[in-house]
Amino acid sequence: MPAFTPEQIASLAPDAASLKAAHGLTNPGKWPLLHASEQALWGHCQGSGKTPYQTAVELHEPAFKCSCPSRKFPCKHGLALLLLHAQRSELFTPAEAPNWLTAWLEKRTQTKEAKAAKAAKTEAAPDPAAQQKRQDARRKKAAAGLADLQLWLDDILRNGLIALRGTLRERCRDMAKRMIDAQLGGIAAELQAIGELPADAQEQHLYRLTRLNLLAENHARLEALPSDVQAETTARLGFPVAKETVLAGAAIPGLWQHIGTVISEIDRGEAHAHWLYDAASQRFAYLLDFIIRGAPTALPSVLHGQAYAGELCYYPGIHNLRALAKTWEAVAPPPLAPAAHSIAQAVETAQQGYAVNPLLSHYPLRVDNVRLARRDDSLALIDDTHALPLALGENARLHLLASSGGAAFSAFLLYEYETRGLRLLSFSDESGKLHIY
């Protein structure tokens, strides 16, 4: 039976209010019935009415069911059931699933099978000629838009960044509208972000404009580029790759440990990049979830701190980082195995990554046997020969200082090329336990 940690349960909550309410329902006295099987937890939660709510959690996905009228998903009763099991699993007695639970579980199985059959049918159904026609039309629009972007960038280069003072925001906004017309929403968002940068952030302006210039130049000679550079370019321009295409690629088996999640703003919502690490192969990967405002809340692809035995298929590109799970089974997270990745090796890896792929915005790293040191008013990671400045918020800084206790530890980081800074994803203490930020 999968066991959930409080942090993992918190990551399933639709909002802070639901999680707080769930904690208020973990008093065993509110649950006159509590049962468990290998597949599910279920119980009765006494509400304000005469009839208690029937609440269940399918453990492997997980999935939630409750007879309460709440529109939030999962509701506070489902979260409370998981929290209570995490705190007092001995209260849950084995039992045969009641009819209402069996019917729900069977319906879920049937729905999954129907979706799989529909997906297989849809995969075979598309007309290749019609698909190619739509793709060609979009590429034609994009090519025209990128040609205009290239002229715009050439004009900026000719006049210099200093000439843009006071007008950059408006000019970026105008060009972003043109990119939207060209169905290049990602480029439009990047232009709007450039326009919002402080006027004196010239290094950041130059970095981001250079990336746009490289994308436009790559697309102009796309057919002459190696296949991995083509894939990298089109992906960053927003051309989708079918999941079926990704899953048809090489499947990489491993024991994938969640090492941290990075949340970024996108149009109408958020993108959640769940970073993973397989110690045996020393491979990194991330699974991407999109959270759209106003859409029903979806469960995350990866639970906080969880490990998964399974196969990942990487999206095509220069570096294999974004992936999809082909097979996926939650397992107990093992202690982080000792290793010897020095700061010098990590920095060299990041530099080599950027030399091979200047379209990279960040790169995952592992460093071992490092300690904390003070540098003026900030912290740095140090080993025997090198130091890395570490930007941390006050709460994260205090937690790291308290948890590490002056001892050496391993850390997972994202090297961010634009700022040449480091984002701490997680670190492991002497026992190998991972602390995720």
C-alpha positions in Angstrom: 0.0 0.0 0.0 1.5 3.4 -1.0 2.2 5.6 2.0 1.9 9.4 1.7 3.9 12.0 3.7 2.4 15.2 5.0 4.3 17.2 2.4 2.9 15.0 -0.4 -0.6 15.3 0.9 -0.2 19.1 1.1 0.8 19.2 -2.5 -2.5 17.6 -3.5 -4.6 20.3 -1.8 -6.4 22.7 -4.1 -5.6 25.6 -1.7 -4.3 26.5 1.7 -7.9 26.8 3.2 -8.7 23.2 2.2 -5.5 21.9 3.8 -6.2 23.8 7.0 -9.7 22.5 7.1 -8.5 18.9 6.5 -6.1 19.2 9.5 -9.1 20.1 11.6 -10.8 16.8 10.6 -8.0 14.5 11.6 -9.5 13.9 15.1 -10.4 10.1 15.0 -13.6 10.9 16.8 -14.9 12.5 13.7 -14.5 9.2 11.8 -16.9 6.4 13.1 -15.6 4.1 10.3 -12.1 3.7 8.9 -11.0 0.9 6.6 -8.1 0.2 4.2 -7.1 -2.2 1.5 -4.1 -2.4 -0.8 -6.1 -0.3 -3.3 -8.0 2.2 -1.2 -8.8 4.0 2.0 -12.4 4.7 2.9 -14.4 5.9 5.9 -17.3 7.9 7.2 -16.7 11.5 8.3 -19.3 13.0 10.6 -20.4 16.4 9.3 -23.1 18.8 10.5 -26.0 16.6 9.3 -27.3 13.2 10.5 -25.7 11.2 7.8 -21.9 11.0 7.7 -20.0 11.6 4.4 -18.7 8.6 2.5 -15.1 9.4 1.7 -12.6 7.3 -0.3 -9.1 7.6 -1.7 -7.8 5.3 -4.5 -4.2 5.1 -3.4 -2.2 4.4 -6.5 -3.1 7.5 -8.6 -4.3 8.9 -6.1 -8.0 9.7 -6.8 -10.7 10.9 -4.4 -14.4 10.4 -3.9 -16.7 12.0 -1.3 -20.5 12.4 -0.9 -20.1 15.9 0.4 -21.3 18.9 -1.7 -17.9 20.6 -1.9 -16.8 21.8 -5.4 -13.2 21.7 -4.4 -11.1 18.7 -5.5 -9.9 17.0 -3.5 -12.2 18.1 -0.7 -11.2 18.5 2.9 -12.6 15.1 3.8 -10.4 13.2 1.3 -7.3 15.1 2.4 -8.2 14.5 6.0 -8.5 10.7 5.3 -5.0 10.7 3.9 -3.6 12.8 6.7 -5.2 10.6 9.3 -3.7 7.5 7.7 -0.3 9.1 7.6 -0.6 9.9 11.3 -2.4 6.9 12.7 -2.5 4.0 10.1 -3.3 1.5 12.9 -6.8 3.0 13.1 -7.6 1.7 9.6 -8.8 -1.9 9.7 -8.7 -4.3 6.7 -12.1 -4.9 5.2 -13.8 -5.8 1.9 -14.7 -2.7 -0.1 -18.4 -1.8 0.2 -20.6 -1.7 -2.8 -20.4 2.1 -3.3 -16.6 1.9 -3.3 -16.4 -1.1 -5.6 -18.8 0.6 -8.1 -16.6 3.7 -8.1 -13.3 1.8 -8.5 -14.8 -0.4 -11.3 -16.1 2.7 -13.1 -12.7 4.3 -12.9 -11.1 1.2 -14.5 -13.7 1.2 -17.2 -13.2 5.0 -17.9 -9.4 4.4 -18.1 -9.9 1.6 -20.6 -12.3 3.7 -22.6 -9.9 6.6 -22.7 -7.1 4.3 -23.8 -9.2 2.8 -26.6 -10.3 6.3 -27.7 -6.7 7.5 -27.7 -5.6 4.5 -29.8 -8.5 5.1 -32.2 -7.6 8.8 -32.4 -4.0 8.0 -33.0 -4.9 6.0 -36.1 -7.7 8.3 -37.3 -6.0 11.6 -38.3 -5.6 12.3 -42.0 -1.9 12.7 -42.6 -2.5 15.1 -45.6 -4.8 17.3 -43.5 -2.3 17.3 -40.6 0.5 18.3 -42.9 -1.5 21.1 -44.4 -2.3 22.6 -41.0 1.3 22.2 -39.9 2.6 23.9 -43.1 0.1 26.8 -42.7 1.3 27.4 -39.1 5.0 27.2 -40.1 4.3 29.7 -42.9 2.8 32.1 -40.4 5.6 31.6 -38.0 8.3 32.1 -40.7 6.7 35.5 -41.6 6.5 36.5 -38.0 10.1 35.5 -37.3 11.3 37.4 -40.3 9.6 40.5 -38.9 11.2 39.8 -35.5 14.7 39.5 -37.1 14.3 42.9 -38.8 13.2 44.3 -35.4 16.2 42.8 -33.7 18.6 44.1 -36.4 17.2 47.6 -35.9 17.9 47.3 -32.1 21.4 46.1 -32.8 22.0 48.9 -35.2 20.9 51.7 -32.8 22.1 50.1 -29.6 20.3 49.3 -26.3 20.9 52.8 -25.0 18.6 54.2 -27.7 15.7 52.1 -26.3 15.6 53.9 -23.0 12.0 55.0 -22.3 10.6 53.2 -25.4 11.5 49.5 -24.9 8.3 48.5 -23.1 6.1 49.9 -25.8 8.2 48.5 -28.6 8.2 45.0 -27.0 4.4 45.2 -26.5 3.9 46.0 -30.2 6.2 43.2 -31.4 4.5 40.8 -29.0 1.2 41.5 -30.7 2.8 40.6 -34.0 4.1 37.4 -32.5 0.6 36.5 -31.3 -0.7 37.0 -34.9 2.1 34.6 -36.0 0.9 32.0 -33.4 4.2 32.3 -31.5 2.7 32.8 -28.0 6.0 31.8 -26.2 8.0 34.5 -28.1 5.2 37.0 -27.3 5.4 36.3 -23.6 9.2 36.6 -23.7 9.0 40.0 -25.4 6.5 41.2 -22.8 8.9 40.0 -20.1 11.8 41.9 -21.6 9.7 45.0 -21.7 9.0 44.7 -18.0 12.7 44.5 -17.0 14.3 47.5 -15.3 15.8 50.0 -17.7 19.3 49.6 -16.2 19.2 45.7 -16.6 21.1 45.9 -19.8 22.9 42.5 -19.4 19.5 40.8 -19.0 18.1 42.7 -22.0 21.1 41.6 -24.1 20.9 38.0 -22.9 17.2 37.7 -23.8 17.3 39.5 -27.1 20.3 37.4 -28.1 18.3 34.2 -27.4 15.4 35.6 -29.6 17.9 36.4 -32.3 19.3 32.9 -32.2 15.9 31.4 -32.4 14.9 33.5 -35.4 18.2 32.7 -37.2 17.8 29.0 -36.5 14.3 28.9 -37.9 15.4 30.8 -41.1 17.8 27.9 -41.9 16.0 25.1 -40.1 16.4 22.5 -42.8 20.2 22.9 -42.8 20.5 22.3 -39.0 21.1 18.9 -37.3 17.9 17.1 -36.3 18.5 17.7 -32.5 19.0 21.5 -33.1 15.8 21.5 -35.3 13.9 19.8 -32.5 15.3 22.2 -29.8 14.4 25.2 -32.0 10.9 24.2 -32.9 10.1 23.2 -29.3 11.2 26.6 -28.0 9.1 28.3 -30.6 6.1 26.5 -29.3 5.6 23.8 -31.9 4.1 20.8 -30.0 5.5 17.3 -30.1 2.8 14.6 -30.0 2.9 12.5 -26.8 2.8 9.4 -29.0 5.9 10.5 -30.8 7.8 11.0 -27.5 6.6 7.7 -26.0 7.7 5.9 -29.2 11.3 6.9 -28.4 13.8 5.1 -26.3 12.5 4.3 -22.8 15.1 5.0 -20.0 14.5 2.8 -16.9 15.5 4.1 -13.5 14.5 4.8 -9.9 13.5 8.4 -10.3 13.6 10.6 -7.2 11.7 13.8 -7.0 14.3 16.5 -6.1 12.3 19.7 -6.4 9.6 21.6 -8.3 10.0 24.9 -10.1 6.9 27.0 -10.7 6.8 29.6 -13.4 4.1 31.9 -14.7 2.5 31.3 -18.1 -0.4 32.8 -20.0 -3.5 32.0 -18.0 -1.8 29.9 -15.4 1.4 28.2 -14.2 3.9 25.6 -15.4 5.1 23.2 -12.7 8.5 21.5 -13.7 8.9 18.5 -11.4 12.7 17.7 -11.4 13.8 14.1 -11.1 17.1 12.3 -10.6 18.2 8.7 -11.1 21.3 8.0 -9.0 22.3 4.9 -10.9 22.6 6.6 -14.3 23.1 10.1 -12.9 20.4 11.3 -15.3 18.2 14.3 -14.7 14.7 14.8 -16.1 11.6 16.9 -15.5 7.9 16.3 -16.0 5.8 19.3 -16.8 2.3 20.1 -15.5 0.3 23.0 -16.7 -2.2 24.6 -14.1 -4.7 26.7 -16.0 -6.7 29.3 -14.0 -10.4 28.4 -13.9 -9.8 24.8 -15.0 -10.6 21.9 -12.7 -7.7 21.1 -10.3 -5.6 18.2 -11.6 -3.4 16.1 -9.4 0.4 16.6 -9.9 2.4 14.2 -12.1 4.9 13.8 -9.2 4.3 13.9 -5.5 6.5 15.9 -3.2 9.6 13.9 -2.3 8.3 10.6 -3.9 10.5 8.1 -5.8 9.2 6.2 -8.8 10.4 3.0 -10.5 9.7 3.4 -14.1 10.7 4.3 -17.6 11.0 7.9 -19.0 11.0 8.9 -22.6 12.7 12.2 -23.4 11.5 14.9 -25.7 13.7 15.3 -28.7 16.3 18.1 -28.4 20.0 18.9 -27.8 19.8 18.0 -24.2 17.6 15.3 -22.8 15.7 17.0 -19.9 12.0 17.2 -20.4 10.3 13.8 -20.4 7.1 11.8 -20.2 6.6 8.8 -18.0 6.0 5.6 -19.9 5.7 3.3 -16.9 5.4 4.7 -13.4 5.1 3.1 -9.9 5.5 5.0 -6.6 8.1 3.3 -4.3 9.6 4.2 -1.0 12.3 6.9 -1.5 15.7 5.4 -0.8 18.5 7.4 1.0 20.5 9.4 -1.5 23.5 7.3 -2.5 27.0 8.9 -1.7 28.8 10.4 -4.7 31.7 12.8 -5.3 30.6 15.6 -7.6 32.8 18.6 -6.9 31.8 22.2 -7.4 34.5 22.5 -10.1 32.9 19.6 -12.0 29.5 21.0 -11.6 30.5 24.4 -13.0 32.3 22.8 -15.9 29.2 20.7 -16.7 27.0 23.8 -16.7 29.5 25.7 -19.0 29.7 22.7 -21.4 25.9 22.5 -21.5 25.7 26.2 -22.6 28.5 25.8 -25.1 26.6 23.0 -26.8 23.2 24.6 -26.4 23.1 28.4 -26.0 19.2 28.2 -26.0 19.4 26.7 -22.5 18.0 28.9 -19.7 19.0 26.6 -16.8 20.8 23.3 -16.1 20.5 20.8 -13.3 23.5 20.0 -11.2 24.5 17.8 -8.2 27.3 18.7 -5.8 28.6 16.6 -2.9 30.5 17.1 0.3 29.8 20.8 0.4 29.3 23.0 3.4 27.8 26.4 4.0 29.9 29.5 4.4 29.0 33.2 4.9 30.0 35.6 2.2 29.2 39.1 3.4 25.4 39.0 4.0 24.8 35.9 1.9 25.6 32.2 1.9 27.9 30.1 -0.3 28.4 26.4 -0.9 32.1 25.5 -0.5 34.2 22.4 -0.9 37.9 22.0 -0.6 38.8 24.2 -3.5 35.8 26.2 -4.8 32.8 28.2 -3.7 29.3 28.9 -5.2 27.2 31.9 -4.2 23.7 30.8 -3.1 20.7 33.1 -3.3 18.1 32.0 -0.7 15.1 33.6 1.0 15.3 34.2 4.7 13.2 31.1 5.7 15.1 28.8 3.3 18.4 30.2 4.7 17.4 29.5 8.3 16.1 26.0 7.5 19.3 25.1 5.6 21.5 26.4 8.4 19.6 24.5 11.0 19.2 21.3 9.1 22.8 21.0 7.9 24.2 21.8 11.3 27.6 22.6 9.8 28.1 19.1 8.4 28.9 18.3 4.8 25.9 17.5 2.5 24.9 16.9 -1.1 22.7 19.4 -3.0 20.7 19.6 -6.2 20.8 22.9 -7.9 19.6 24.7 -11.1 22.3 26.9 -12.7 20.5 29.9 -14.2 22.4 31.2 -17.2 20.7 34.6 -17.4 21.7 35.7 -13.8 24.6 33.2 -13.5 23.0 32.3 -10.2 22.0 29.1 -8.4 18.5 27.9 -7.4 18.6 25.3 -4.6 16.2 22.5 -5.3 17.0 20.2 -2.4 19.8 18.9 -0.2 20.4 15.7 1.7 21.5 15.4 5.3 24.0 12.9 6.7 21.4 10.1 6.7 20.7 10.6 3.0 17.2 12.1 3.7 16.3 14.7 1.0 15.0 18.1 2.1 13.1 19.8 -0.8 12.6 23.5 -1.3 
